[in-house]
Amino acid sequence: MINTTSLSVAMSAILAVASAPAADWPAWGGSDLGRNMVSTEKGLPDTFKPGEKSTTGEGMMPGTTENVRWVVKLGTFICGNPTVADGRVFVGTDDASLQGDSRLKRTKGGMVWCLDEKTGQTLWRLPVPVRPKDRLPENAHYGQQNLGVCSSPTVVGNRAYVVTSACEILCLDVKGQADGNDGEFKDEAQYIAGSKNPPVELTQTDGDILWKYDLVDQLGVCPHDVAACSVLVDGNILYCTSANGVNHEHTFCLHPNAPSFIALNAKTGKLLATDTEDLGHRMWHCLWSPPTIGVVNGKKLVFFGGGDGLCYAFEALKDVPAEPIHFKKVWSYDCLPPNYRDPLGDGKPFNYYIGDKRKNYTTNTNDGTFLGPSELIASPVFHEGRVYCTVGQDPMHGRGRGILNCIDATKTGDLTHSGMVWSYDAIERTISSVSISEGLLYATDLAGHVHCLDERTGKPYWVYDTNAETWSTPLVADGKIYIGTKSKLVILAAGKEMKLLSEVRLGSTAYATPVAANGTLFVCSQSYLWAVQKGAKTAPEVTVR
């Protein structure tokens, strides 16, 4: 008899190794398509000095940093984590730095940056103009484009894939315009300028779009707040959530029949597959969760976190179909207990804003005890035949009771009861996924608690309070846990005993998850990106123009 658990583990390891060079961090979750934020890097520092801000440029003053190879100011919002591949660093920001570019006018849109991994110098950048209201469905609530590109770029070979703040999926040449305007898309000069402005004159430091898939125009979705999914690329197949969401009043989905989960041809951008789960009639907010892949019982599955509080597993596509098909569902799991779905206990529909901390009639005291609807915003994490899911809400909708579910991914059908391995409800709402290393699971919640659990049983070993709102997923690397918070970077020792190693004040919020690649820790604050390397004494000032 075949040991299916062992087979799943072996195939997962093959997927992780085959997807990218081991030392790089080429996508959300690194080289692990299971999205487990664990790095094998060694020799990483347990603290660093970020430096004093320069009065003449956008970096830090030379001589004021420690354990920092370079640092650069990129914008005023960095939400997604950077990715590192083949000597380049990719990161999404807002377009605040355009104020110094005479060719362009800032539109409060987004930006995709490509930096030299060794020096931090800009290789190219791609401005993403704001999507105007006349290119959105009527009554759409899509007013957070000022947060910029929140998606973490996914790099495969000579291509980088990203979901933009304008609700598009772009395939980009990793070399930008430096090697010419490649691909079928040739209108970068107009794209960069914005549809209502004259086209710009392209330079070698501009981005190069190979193809573009517009989720609003081509898929018929109505986005909400931001489009933030980080795509997953498996061979020639690209998987992504659709960014479909509810209306301005948060009462219903304007385009309920639009797909929620899709696959595209990674080479051409052609639509390959859609789901048939009808989430548009059940979602509370929007679709943001980055998908995950794992091999179960010898079969590759793709996992998707829904805006209805369910986790779904579909059969991954084996090849590129000639015409679009529907995904085949293998299982689903309701991550929300009944009392989360019916907080008033009367079985009647309720106002979604019942828990919004900004409303004077809210029943949510913002102490983490509120019961109410949550969705899957973070990635489901696949590890050794199991899927781990957290639930949460947009932080503006207030703190509340969360739950962490461990699901047996080897079963089929409705797994809400049969597939539960364990659940842990001593966690608040979170928009972070979990990290698993050496039998221990680490999770953070919105209130800033770091939870260490036994991976197999869910038994808690310790909980540490950072005393700061936390969006970041824990990165486990070199025996340490790195966590970005609203006021500092927290570094803990990995293990069954809680030990604080250091707290680093970055000068602004760290929304993004730190990543490790090639002996370097890459840390983002809201505005700056640091390349942190043990032993580095002085970081030169790096400009972005």
C-alpha positions as CSV (number, residue, x, y, z in Angstrom):
1,M,0.0,0.0,0.0
2,I,1.3,3.5,-0.9
3,N,1.8,5.9,2.0
4,T,-0.1,8.9,0.7
5,T,1.1,11.2,3.4
6,S,4.7,10.4,2.5
7,L,4.0,10.8,-1.2
8,S,2.4,14.2,-0.5
9,V,5.4,15.4,1.5
10,A,7.9,14.1,-1.2
11,M,6.0,15.8,-4.1
12,S,5.7,19.0,-2.1
13,A,9.4,19.0,-1.7
14,I,9.9,18.4,-5.4
15,L,7.5,21.3,-6.3
16,A,9.4,23.7,-3.9
17,V,12.8,22.8,-5.3
18,A,11.7,22.8,-8.9
19,S,10.0,26.2,-8.9
20,A,13.0,28.5,-8.3
21,P,16.7,28.6,-7.3
22,A,16.9,27.7,-3.6
23,A,18.7,30.9,-2.6
24,D,16.2,33.3,-4.1
25,W,12.8,34.4,-2.9
26,P,10.9,34.6,-6.2
27,A,7.3,34.8,-5.1
28,W,4.9,35.3,-2.2
29,G,6.0,32.4,0.0
30,G,9.4,32.1,-1.6
31,S,10.1,29.0,-3.6
32,D,7.5,27.0,-1.7
33,L,4.3,26.8,-3.7
34,G,2.6,25.8,-0.4
35,R,3.2,29.4,0.7
36,N,5.0,28.4,3.9
37,M,7.1,31.5,4.9
38,V,10.2,29.6,6.0
39,S,13.7,30.2,4.6
40,T,16.8,28.0,4.8
41,E,19.1,31.0,4.9
42,K,21.8,31.1,7.6
43,G,23.8,33.8,9.2
44,L,21.1,36.4,9.4
45,P,21.4,39.1,12.0
46,D,19.1,39.2,15.0
47,T,19.1,43.0,15.0
48,F,20.2,46.0,12.9
49,K,20.3,49.8,13.0
50,P,18.1,51.2,10.2
51,G,19.9,54.6,10.2
52,E,19.1,58.3,10.4
53,K,17.1,59.8,7.5
54,S,19.1,61.8,5.1
55,T,18.4,65.5,4.8
56,T,19.5,65.7,1.2
57,G,18.2,62.5,-0.4
58,E,15.9,59.6,-0.1
59,G,18.2,57.1,1.8
60,M,19.8,57.1,5.2
61,M,22.9,59.0,6.2
62,P,26.1,57.1,5.7
63,G,27.6,55.9,8.9
64,T,24.3,55.7,10.8
65,T,23.4,52.1,9.9
66,E,24.6,48.8,11.2
67,N,24.1,45.4,9.5
68,V,22.7,47.2,6.5
69,R,24.2,46.8,3.0
70,W,21.9,49.4,1.4
71,V,18.7,51.2,2.1
72,V,16.4,53.1,-0.3
73,K,13.2,55.1,0.0
74,L,10.6,54.0,-2.6
75,G,7.3,55.6,-1.8
76,T,4.8,56.2,1.0
77,F,3.1,52.8,1.0
78,I,4.7,49.3,0.7
79,C,2.2,46.6,1.5
80,G,3.3,43.5,-0.3
81,N,6.6,41.8,0.5
82,P,9.6,42.1,-1.9
83,T,10.6,39.2,-4.1
84,V,14.2,38.4,-5.1
85,A,15.3,36.5,-8.2
86,D,18.4,36.4,-10.4
87,G,20.1,39.4,-8.9
88,R,17.0,41.6,-8.9
89,V,14.6,42.8,-6.2
90,F,11.0,43.4,-7.1
91,V,8.5,45.3,-4.9
92,G,5.2,47.2,-5.3
93,T,4.6,50.7,-3.9
94,D,2.6,53.8,-4.5
95,D,3.7,56.4,-7.1
96,A,4.8,59.1,-4.6
97,S,8.3,59.2,-6.1
98,L,6.8,60.5,-9.5
99,Q,6.9,64.0,-8.1
100,G,10.5,64.1,-9.2
101,D,9.9,62.8,-12.7
102,S,9.3,65.6,-15.2
103,R,7.7,63.2,-17.7
104,L,4.9,62.1,-15.4
105,K,2.3,63.5,-13.1
106,R,1.4,61.6,-9.9
107,T,-2.1,60.1,-10.0
108,K,-2.0,58.4,-6.6
109,G,-1.7,55.1,-8.3
110,G,0.9,52.4,-8.0
111,M,4.4,51.4,-9.0
112,V,6.4,48.3,-9.7
113,W,10.1,48.6,-8.9
114,C,13.0,46.5,-10.0
115,L,16.2,47.1,-8.0
116,D,19.7,45.7,-8.3
117,E,20.0,43.1,-5.5
118,K,23.6,44.0,-4.6
119,T,23.4,47.8,-4.6
120,G,19.8,48.8,-4.4
121,Q,20.1,51.0,-7.5
122,T,17.0,51.2,-9.7
123,L,17.1,49.1,-12.8
124,W,13.6,50.0,-13.9
125,R,10.2,51.0,-12.6
126,L,6.6,50.8,-14.0
127,P,4.1,53.5,-12.9
128,V,0.5,52.2,-12.7
129,P,-2.0,55.1,-13.2
130,V,-5.2,55.2,-11.3
131,R,-8.1,53.4,-12.8
132,P,-10.7,56.2,-13.3
133,K,-14.3,55.9,-12.2
134,D,-15.6,55.7,-15.8
135,R,-13.7,52.4,-16.1
136,L,-15.3,50.9,-13.0
137,P,-18.9,49.6,-12.5
138,E,-21.3,52.1,-11.1
139,N,-21.3,52.2,-7.3
140,A,-18.0,50.4,-7.1
141,H,-16.1,50.9,-3.8
142,Y,-12.6,51.0,-5.2
143,G,-11.0,54.0,-3.5
144,Q,-7.8,52.6,-2.1
145,Q,-5.6,52.8,-5.2
146,N,-3.4,55.2,-3.3
147,L,-2.1,52.2,-1.4
148,G,-0.3,51.3,-4.6
149,V,0.6,47.9,-5.9
150,C,-0.1,45.6,-2.9
151,S,0.7,42.3,-4.8
152,S,4.1,40.7,-4.4
153,P,5.6,40.1,-7.8
154,T,6.0,36.5,-8.9
155,V,9.2,35.9,-10.9
156,V,9.6,32.9,-13.2
157,G,12.6,32.9,-15.5
158,N,12.6,36.2,-17.5
159,R,9.1,37.2,-16.5
160,A,7.5,38.8,-13.5
161,Y,3.8,38.6,-12.8
162,V,1.9,41.1,-10.7
163,V,-1.7,42.2,-9.9
164,T,-1.7,46.0,-10.2
165,S,-3.6,48.7,-8.2
166,A,-5.6,49.3,-11.4
167,C,-7.0,45.7,-11.1
168,E,-5.0,44.1,-13.9
169,I,-2.7,41.1,-14.1
170,L,0.6,42.1,-15.8
171,C,3.3,40.0,-17.2
172,L,6.6,42.0,-17.2
173,D,10.0,41.5,-18.7
174,V,12.4,41.3,-15.8
175,K,14.9,43.4,-17.8
176,G,12.4,46.2,-18.5
177,Q,13.0,48.4,-21.5
178,A,16.8,47.9,-21.3
179,D,16.6,45.1,-23.9
180,G,13.9,46.7,-26.0
181,N,10.2,46.7,-26.0
182,D,9.5,42.9,-26.1
183,G,6.2,41.0,-26.2
184,E,2.9,41.7,-27.9
185,F,2.0,44.7,-25.7
186,K,3.7,47.8,-27.3
187,D,1.7,50.6,-25.7
188,E,3.8,51.2,-22.6
189,A,4.3,54.9,-23.5
190,Q,0.6,55.5,-23.2
191,Y,0.0,53.1,-20.3
192,I,2.7,54.8,-18.1
193,A,1.3,58.3,-18.9
194,G,-2.3,57.3,-18.3
195,S,-5.1,57.2,-20.8
196,K,-6.0,60.9,-20.7
197,N,-2.4,62.2,-21.0
198,P,0.0,62.3,-24.0
199,P,2.3,59.3,-24.2
200,V,5.7,59.6,-22.6
201,E,9.0,59.0,-24.3
202,L,10.2,55.6,-23.1
203,T,13.6,55.2,-21.5
204,Q,15.7,52.1,-20.5
205,T,14.6,52.5,-16.9
206,D,10.9,52.1,-17.7
207,G,9.1,48.8,-17.3
208,D,8.2,46.5,-20.2
209,I,4.8,44.9,-20.3
210,L,4.6,41.6,-22.2
211,W,0.9,41.1,-21.8
212,K,-2.0,42.6,-19.8
213,Y,-5.2,40.9,-18.5
214,D,-7.8,43.4,-17.3
215,L,-9.9,41.8,-14.6
216,V,-12.7,44.4,-14.9
217,D,-12.9,44.7,-18.7
218,Q,-12.2,41.1,-19.6
219,L,-13.6,39.2,-16.6
220,G,-16.5,41.4,-15.6
221,V,-15.7,41.8,-11.9
222,C,-16.4,44.7,-9.7
223,P,-13.3,45.2,-7.4
224,H,-13.5,46.5,-3.8
225,D,-10.9,48.6,-2.0
226,V,-7.8,47.0,-3.5
227,A,-6.7,44.2,-5.8
228,A,-4.0,42.5,-3.7
229,C,-3.7,38.9,-4.7
230,S,-0.2,37.6,-5.4
231,V,-0.4,35.2,-8.3
232,L,0.8,31.6,-8.3
233,V,2.6,30.3,-11.4
234,D,2.9,26.5,-11.9
235,G,4.6,25.8,-15.3
236,N,2.5,27.4,-18.0
237,I,-0.5,28.0,-15.7
238,L,-1.1,31.2,-13.7
239,Y,-3.7,31.1,-10.8
240,C,-5.3,34.2,-9.3
241,T,-8.3,35.3,-7.4
242,S,-10.6,37.6,-9.4
243,A,-10.7,40.6,-7.0
244,N,-14.5,40.6,-7.2
245,G,-16.2,42.4,-4.3
246,V,-19.2,44.1,-2.9
247,N,-20.7,47.5,-3.5
248,H,-20.0,50.8,-1.7
249,E,-22.6,50.1,1.0
250,H,-21.3,46.6,1.6
251,T,-24.8,45.1,1.1
252,F,-24.3,43.0,-2.0
253,C,-22.0,42.1,-4.9
254,L,-22.6,44.2,-7.9
255,H,-21.4,41.5,-10.4
256,P,-22.3,38.3,-8.5
257,N,-22.0,36.0,-11.6
258,A,-18.4,37.0,-12.3
259,P,-15.8,34.2,-11.6
260,S,-14.0,34.2,-8.2
261,F,-11.0,32.1,-9.1
262,I,-9.2,31.9,-12.5
263,A,-6.3,30.4,-14.4
264,L,-4.5,32.1,-17.3
265,N,-1.9,30.9,-19.7
266,A,1.3,32.3,-18.2
267,K,2.9,32.8,-21.6
268,T,0.0,34.6,-23.4
269,G,-2.4,35.8,-20.7
270,K,-5.3,33.9,-22.3
271,L,-8.1,32.8,-19.9
272,L,-7.9,29.0,-19.3
273,A,-10.3,28.2,-16.4
274,T,-12.9,29.6,-14.0
275,D,-14.7,28.4,-10.9
276,T,-18.4,27.8,-10.6
277,E,-18.8,28.3,-6.9
278,D,-21.2,31.3,-7.1
279,L,-19.3,33.2,-4.4
280,G,-20.6,36.5,-5.7
281,H,-24.0,35.7,-4.0
282,R,-22.4,34.8,-0.7
283,M,-19.3,37.0,-0.2
284,W,-19.1,39.7,2.5
285,H,-16.3,41.8,1.2
286,C,-13.8,40.9,-1.5
287,L,-11.5,38.3,-2.9
288,W,-7.8,38.8,-1.9
289,S,-6.3,35.5,-0.8
290,P,-3.2,34.3,-2.8
291,P,-3.7,30.7,-3.9
292,T,-1.5,27.7,-2.9
293,I,-0.5,24.4,-4.5
294,G,0.2,21.0,-2.9
295,V,0.3,17.4,-4.0
296,V,-2.2,15.1,-2.2
297,N,-2.6,11.4,-2.9
298,G,-0.4,11.8,-5.9
299,K,-2.6,14.6,-7.4
300,K,-1.8,18.3,-7.6
301,L,-4.4,20.5,-6.0
302,V,-4.7,24.3,-5.9
303,F,-6.2,25.9,-2.7
304,F,-8.2,29.1,-2.7
305,G,-9.4,31.2,0.2
306,G,-13.0,32.5,-0.4
307,G,-14.7,35.7,0.5
308,D,-17.5,33.6,2.0
309,G,-15.3,32.1,4.8
310,L,-14.7,28.8,3.0
311,C,-11.4,27.2,1.8
312,Y,-11.7,25.4,-1.6
313,A,-9.5,22.8,-3.2
314,F,-9.6,22.3,-7.0
315,E,-7.7,20.0,-9.3
316,A,-4.8,21.8,-10.8
317,L,-4.7,22.0,-14.5
318,K,-2.4,19.4,-16.1
319,D,-2.0,21.2,-19.3
320,V,-3.2,24.2,-21.3
321,P,-6.8,23.6,-22.6
322,A,-7.7,24.8,-26.1
323,E,-10.8,26.6,-24.7
324,P,-11.7,27.8,-21.2
325,I,-12.9,25.1,-18.8
326,H,-14.3,25.0,-15.3
327,F,-12.2,23.9,-12.4
328,K,-13.1,20.6,-10.8
329,K,-13.7,21.0,-7.1
330,V,-12.2,18.3,-4.9
331,W,-13.3,19.6,-1.5
332,S,-14.5,22.7,0.5
333,Y,-14.2,23.5,4.2
334,D,-16.2,26.1,6.2
335,C,-13.6,27.9,8.3
336,L,-16.2,29.8,10.4
337,P,-18.2,28.3,13.3
338,P,-22.0,28.9,13.1
339,N,-21.9,31.7,15.8
340,Y,-19.4,33.7,13.7
341,R,-21.9,33.6,10.8
342,D,-24.8,34.6,13.0
343,P,-23.5,36.9,15.6
344,L,-26.9,38.0,16.8
345,G,-28.1,34.5,17.1
346,D,-31.5,35.1,15.5
347,G,-30.8,33.7,12.0
348,K,-31.7,36.9,10.3
349,P,-29.6,39.0,7.9
350,F,-27.6,41.7,9.7
351,N,-25.8,44.9,8.7
352,Y,-22.2,44.0,7.6
353,Y,-21.0,47.2,9.4
354,I,-22.2,45.8,12.8
355,G,-18.5,45.3,13.7
356,D,-17.0,48.3,12.1
357,K,-14.9,50.2,14.7
358,R,-15.7,53.5,12.8
359,K,-19.4,53.3,13.3
360,N,-21.0,54.9,16.4
361,Y,-23.6,52.1,16.6
362,T,-21.1,49.2,16.5
363,T,-21.3,46.4,19.0
364,N,-17.6,45.8,18.6
365,T,-15.6,47.2,21.5
366,N,-12.4,46.5,19.5
367,D,-11.0,44.2,22.3
368,G,-10.9,41.1,20.2
369,T,-14.0,39.4,21.5
370,F,-16.5,40.4,18.9
371,L,-18.1,37.6,16.9
372,G,-18.9,38.3,13.3
373,P,-18.2,37.3,9.7
374,S,-14.7,37.0,8.5
375,E,-13.3,35.8,5.2
376,L,-10.0,34.2,4.1
377,I,-7.7,37.1,3.3
378,A,-4.4,35.3,3.9
379,S,-3.1,32.3,1.9
380,P,-4.1,28.8,2.9
381,V,-0.7,27.2,3.8
382,F,-0.1,23.6,2.5
383,H,2.3,21.5,4.5
384,E,2.7,17.7,4.7
385,G,-0.8,16.8,3.5
386,R,-2.6,19.5,5.6
387,V,-3.9,23.0,4.9
388,Y,-3.8,25.7,7.5
389,C,-6.3,28.6,7.3
390,T,-6.7,31.8,9.3
391,V,-9.7,34.1,9.0
392,G,-10.0,37.8,9.2
393,Q,-11.3,41.1,8.0
394,D,-10.2,44.5,6.7
395,P,-8.5,46.1,9.7
396,M,-10.9,49.1,9.4
397,H,-13.7,46.8,10.3
398,G,-12.4,46.2,13.7
399,R,-10.8,43.5,15.8
400,G,-12.8,40.3,16.5
401,R,-12.6,36.7,17.3
402,G,-10.6,34.7,14.8
403,I,-9.9,31.0,14.3
404,L,-7.1,28.9,12.9
405,N,-8.2,25.6,11.2
406,C,-6.0,22.6,10.3
407,I,-7.6,20.6,7.5
408,D,-6.9,17.1,6.3
409,A,-6.3,17.7,2.6
410,T,-6.5,14.0,1.7
411,K,-10.3,13.8,1.9
412,T,-13.0,14.8,-0.6
413,G,-16.4,16.5,-0.5
414,D,-17.6,18.8,2.3
415,L,-14.8,18.6,4.9
416,T,-16.3,21.0,7.4
417,H,-16.6,18.2,10.0
418,S,-14.8,15.2,8.5
419,G,-11.7,17.1,7.5
420,M,-11.0,19.0,10.7
421,V,-7.8,17.9,12.3
422,W,-7.8,20.6,14.9
423,S,-8.9,24.2,15.4
424,Y,-7.6,27.0,17.6
425,D,-9.9,29.9,18.5
426,A,-7.6,31.8,21.0
427,I,-6.5,34.0,18.1
428,E,-8.1,37.2,16.9
429,R,-8.9,38.1,13.4
430,T,-5.9,38.2,11.1
431,I,-4.9,39.0,7.6
432,S,-1.7,37.0,8.0
433,S,-1.0,33.4,7.1
434,V,1.0,30.9,9.2
435,S,4.6,29.7,9.1
436,I,5.6,26.1,10.0
437,S,9.1,24.9,10.9
438,E,10.4,21.9,12.8
439,G,7.0,20.9,14.1
440,L,6.0,24.3,15.3
441,L,3.4,26.7,13.8
442,Y,3.7,30.5,14.2
443,A,0.8,32.8,13.6
444,T,0.1,36.5,14.2
445,D,-3.2,38.3,14.7
446,L,-4.3,41.8,14.0
447,A,-3.9,42.9,17.6
448,G,-0.2,41.9,17.5
449,H,-0.2,38.6,19.3
450,V,2.3,36.0,18.1
451,H,1.1,32.4,18.7
452,C,3.4,29.4,18.8
453,L,1.5,26.0,18.4
454,D,2.3,22.4,18.0
455,E,1.9,21.8,14.3
456,R,0.3,18.4,14.6
457,T,-2.1,19.0,17.5
458,G,-2.7,22.8,17.7
459,K,-1.5,22.8,21.3
460,P,-0.2,26.3,22.2
461,Y,3.3,26.7,23.7
462,W,3.3,30.4,24.1
463,V,1.7,33.7,23.0
464,Y,3.8,36.9,22.8
465,D,2.1,40.4,22.7
466,T,4.0,42.8,20.5
467,N,1.6,45.6,21.6
468,A,1.3,46.8,18.0
469,E,-1.2,46.1,15.2
470,T,0.3,43.5,12.9
471,W,-0.5,42.6,9.2
472,S,2.8,40.7,8.5
473,T,3.1,37.0,8.3
474,P,6.0,35.6,10.4
475,L,9.1,34.8,8.5
476,V,11.0,31.9,10.0
477,A,14.7,31.8,9.1
478,D,18.0,30.9,10.8
479,G,16.3,30.0,14.1
480,K,14.5,33.3,14.3
481,I,11.1,34.7,13.7
482,Y,10.8,38.1,11.9
483,I,7.6,40.0,12.2
484,G,6.7,43.5,10.9
485,T,4.2,45.5,13.0
486,K,2.7,49.0,13.0
487,S,5.5,50.4,15.1
488,K,8.5,48.1,14.8
489,L,10.2,44.9,13.5
490,V,10.0,42.2,16.1
491,I,12.6,39.4,16.2
492,L,11.9,36.4,18.3
493,A,13.8,33.1,18.8
494,A,12.1,30.2,17.1
495,G,11.3,27.3,19.5
496,K,9.0,26.1,22.2
497,E,10.2,28.7,24.6
498,M,9.5,32.3,23.9
499,K,12.5,34.6,23.7
500,L,12.6,38.2,22.5
501,L,15.8,38.9,20.6
502,S,15.3,42.5,19.6
503,E,12.8,45.2,18.4
504,V,13.9,47.5,15.6
505,R,12.2,50.9,15.2
506,L,11.9,51.5,11.5
507,G,10.3,55.0,11.7
508,S,7.0,53.9,10.2
509,T,4.7,51.0,9.9
510,A,6.0,47.6,8.5
511,Y,3.0,46.2,6.7
512,A,5.0,43.8,4.5
513,T,6.4,40.4,5.5
514,P,10.3,40.3,5.6
515,V,11.9,37.9,3.3
516,A,15.4,36.2,3.2
517,A,17.5,35.5,0.1
518,N,21.1,34.9,-0.6
519,G,22.3,35.7,2.9
520,T,20.3,38.9,3.2
521,L,17.2,39.9,5.0
522,F,15.0,42.3,3.1
523,V,12.8,44.5,5.3
524,C,10.2,47.0,4.3
525,S,8.7,49.8,6.3
526,Q,5.9,51.9,4.8
527,S,8.4,53.9,2.8
528,Y,11.9,52.3,3.0
529,L,13.5,49.0,1.9
530,W,16.6,47.7,3.7
531,A,19.0,45.0,2.6
532,V,20.1,43.7,6.0
533,Q,23.3,41.7,6.1
534,K,25.3,40.6,9.1
535,G,28.5,42.5,9.4
536,A,27.6,45.4,7.0
537,K,28.7,48.6,8.7
538,T,27.8,51.5,6.5
539,A,25.0,51.7,4.0
540,P,25.6,54.2,1.1
541,E,22.7,56.6,0.3
542,V,20.8,55.2,-2.6
543,T,18.7,57.4,-4.7
544,V,15.7,56.3,-6.8
545,R,15.9,58.5,-9.9
